[in-house]
Amino acid sequence: MSDQPLKIALAGGGAFGAKHVNALKRIEGVEVAAIVSSTPESARKFADEHGVGRGVGSLEEVLADDSIDAVILATPTQLHASQTIATLRAGKHVQVEIPLADSLEDAEEVLRVQQESGLVGMVGHTRRFNPSHQWVHNKITAGELTIQQMDVQTFFFRRENKNALGQPRSWTDHLLWHHAAHTVDLFAYQAGSPIVKANAIQGPIHPELGIAMDMSIQLQAENGAICTLSLSFNNDGPLGTFFRYIGDTGTYIARYDDLVNGKEEEIDVSDVDVSMDGIELQDREFVAAIREGREPNASIAQVLPCYRVLHELEQQVDPDREAHA
């Protein structure tokens, strides 16, 4: 495989699909071999826009192609588990965008299939790769910082069912099973300790979308570190996720790839990794794990504890979900 380009198919022609295409183009020895979208027409349009030679309307067509080495899934959340399993069973390495699944049962089944296959299985927990969070992680692993508390805000304005580009969605996003997954995983990763306590409350259910638009989550790690997470689809700006790390030797605030200290003094993170693009760094890890035959950072096994916590939180806010799903 080292003498030939690694051929990766991308499923999903939305906002994150575009991020992955652009990232993969910057990785040496990688070819985006096909785009999969909901229809052949939309796939070809997306492929043409991004300089990819092939667009197809079904994942099955790509999975039957022996020339494809791996697949990145940037598809609707409800398809993640089944498509990841199908990709692994077709003998292809897979990276699935966050979340791995929208139920613990499905997440555990994906892990079982991945371990049985021996293939690389990775989940897009991008916060592990953003240079701002890497900078903090490096201080932690060097013994220069211990997390005492994380205070996190995940705020969007999504009172209509639209994606990050303002386009109508065919599926409904979820504060717990998507957006909280970023922080639940990152907190345990940065604290270096498993989560042992988790509490959640949620606001009113939106009458059309059928989901809670506001949520508050408390977490505690085994080593005593705590995390408070506030999430909202009702917030009319500023938008995004903002992380405040309160440590024993300093306070740091990460706003995606920007990092400042507690006094709002900028910290240069440009030399943390080979790129400032967290998606590119995530994709580079996926490619490197395939080439080196190793477990990637954010492997399915590594992130599964996050989904166990999400399941526990769901039992608190919506204990009848499985009964009426």
Secondary structure, DSSP 8 states (H G I E B T S, - for coil): -TTS-EEEEEE--SHHHHHHHHHHTTSTTEEEEEEE-SSHHHHHHHHHHTT-S-EES-HHHHHT-TT--EEEE-S-GGGHHHHHHHHHHTT-EEEEES-S-SSHHHHHHHHHHHHHHT--EEEE-GGGTSHHHHHHHHHHHTTS--EEEEEEEEE-B-SSSB-TTS-B-SS---IIIIIIHHHHHHHHHHHTS-EEEEEEEE--B-TTT-SBSEEEEEEEETTS-EEEEEEESB--SS-EEEEEEEESS-EEEEETTEEEETT--B---TTSSS-S-HHHHHHHHHHHHHHHTS--TTBHHHHHHHHHHHHHHHHHH-TTHHHH-
